[in-house]
Every structure is written in structure tokens, then in C-alpha cells.
Amino acid sequence: MIFSLSGREVTFNDLDAGHHFSELSVIDSELRSAWIMALNNCNIASMPQDRFLNLLEKEPQIALQLMRGLTSMVCASTLRISVR
């Protein structure tokens, strides 16, 4: 779990159906300290790192959309951490 300076649990992102997570680890091969928790039943699919990186190289629109999503996540996380 990640906590703010005030001791509250920090939620980085709420995901709806069709969204993705754990892309940072796939891109840089580093472990992350964040957890994911499902609030409802869900189906999860995974993609091997080499296949994912190949997809980003061959499909620049997907890579651009991923970068926009990561930028949005960083901005939202900064606000959540700063406010709490």
C-alpha cells in the first residue's frame, strides 16, 4: 500500500472495463511498489513483454495513446498525493 504524508491510502487510478495496468513494469523491467485491487469480478489478460514492446514499435498510435495515459496518470497521482 502507498500512503500520503497525512497517512491516508493513496489511490493512483480507478480503472473501468477495457483499461490496462502494469505497463510501467513492462516498459522498464523494474518492480513497482503499487498494488492493484479489484472491487468487482473481472477478467484479466496479459501480454509478454517482448510482444508488448514490439506492438509499441510497430503501432505508433498505440504508443502515443499509452504515453498520454501515463501522462494523465502522473498528473492525477500528483494531485491526489498533494491534496491529501
N, C-alpha and C positions, 0 to 999 in steps of 0.2 A: 504494500500500500504506500501511496505517496501522500504526505501531509504538508499543508501550508505552514507558514510561520505561526499562525494562530492555533495550530493543532487540528484543523479540520481536514478531513479526507478530500483530496483533490480529484475531480473527475476531468480527464483531459478531453474526452469526446463521448457523445452519445451517438450510437450508430443505429441506423434503420436497416431494413432488409436491403440486400444488394451492396452494402458497403464493405470496405476492406479494412484490414488492420495488420500490423506487424511488418509493414513494408520497410520501415527503417532498418530492421534487423536483416532483411533480405538484401537491401542495398549495400550495407557496410559490414555485414557479417559479425556485428557486435551484439552482445546480450543487452537486453533492456531491463530496467527495474520496474516498469509499469506492469500492471495486471489487467486482465480483461475478465469481466463478469457478465454472464448472460442473465437477463431478467426474465426472459421467456424461453420456451423451447426454440431451438434454431438448428439449421443445417449449416455445416461449415465445410468448405473445400479448401484445399491447399495446392500450391504450385511450387515445384522445386526451384531453388534459387537460379540455377543456370537458365531454366526456361523463362522465368520472370525477367531476368536481365536481358535475355535475347529478345523478348517481346518489346521491352522498352527501346532497344536499339532499332528494331525493325518498324515500330509504330510510334513515331514522334508525337502524334496527337495523344496517345495514351500516356506517354512520358510527361507531356505538358500538363495534362489533366491531373496526374499524380502530383506534380510539383505544385500546382495550385491548391490541391487538397492538403499537402504538407504545410504550405504557407498559411493556409486558413487554420490548421490545427495549432501551429505555433502561436499565431495571434490570439486565438481563443484561449489557449493554455496560459499565455502571459496574462491575459485579463483575469482569468479565474484565480490564478495564484496571487496576483497583485491585490485584487479586491478582497480576498478572504484573508 
